[in-house]
Amino acid sequence: MSRRHPVIVVTGSSGAGTTTVKTTFDTIFRREGVRAAVIEGDAFHRYTRSEMKLAMDLAERENRHLSHFSPDANEWQELEQQFRAYGETGRCRTRYYLHNKAEAEPYGQEPGTFTAWVDTPVDTDLLFYEGLHGCAKTDTVDVARHVDLKIGVVPIINLEWIQKIHRDTKSRGYSKEAVADTILRRMHDYVHYICPQFAETDINFQRVPVVDTSNPFIARDIPTAGESMTVIRFRNPRGIDFPYLLSMISDSFMSRANTIVVPGGKMDLAMQLILTPMILRLMEIRRAQMQ
């Protein structure tokens, strides 16, 4: 952790809503005049798309677990090194994973490849990471120890599956059977490398639908924000002004001493009310340390 060059991460699996949360952070940074260096979790995958397919075929033949959740498919040591470098110097390096033709065309590359590594800009106030493994921790890697504010974003598992099924069948052309196979193949790594991160986070935002999601493979629609509640759990509730939050967010309530529940449509408001003071506090500490 660094008081001079703080690091903030939003961690959660694909489809969990981390991109939506990133938009909320962008709004806070712009409104409060915070200059953020941004790195994406996909930049620290180990393989290009074609390499990943070959690696997965080999892992299947050898009866090994391999997915984008796996340590073997990611450069966690590199990620930890970049978090450490930013905390010490205010600079680190990153690259971009080019997901599609629109992203790849400006670089003259093929989709599913990486750009060259580049240094983050000078004179930034903090580092912001959004991706799968911002709080990864194993016997050999401890990414979480370099982070000043850790945010987890995760829907309940059936909702996560519904979102993945709809995205992969409608946008990527996969069959439901193929998506089910992917879910099963990833499950070992999800349990061992994604779930444990939410015990490291300072705040978790969990979206819970209030409609029937018991069979995600027959769900016709993704539950909307209006059909959901958001459960917000604080690892350490000390200093959190719950009466203020309850007064500002209509129809919210506390379910535990460290947990507030808000309507799904109020998640962005809740995040801004909760996170803005935390970010400003990090900036106050940074300014004090820079003097």
Secondary structure, 3 states (H helix, E strand, C coil): CCCCCCEEEEECCCCCCHHHHHHHHHHHHHHHCCCEEEEEHHHHECCCHHHHHHHHHHHHHCCCCCCCCCHHHECHHHHHHHHHHHHHHCCCEECCEECCHHHHHHHCCCCCEECCCEECCCCCCEEEEEECCCCCECCCCECHHHCCEEEEEEECHHHHHHHHHHHHHHCCCCCHHHHHHHHHHHHHHHHHHHHHHHHCCCEEEEEEECCCCCCCCCCCCCCCHHHEEEEEEECCCCCCCHHHHHHHCCCCEEEECCEEEEEHHHHHHHHHHHHHHHHHHHHHHHHHHHC
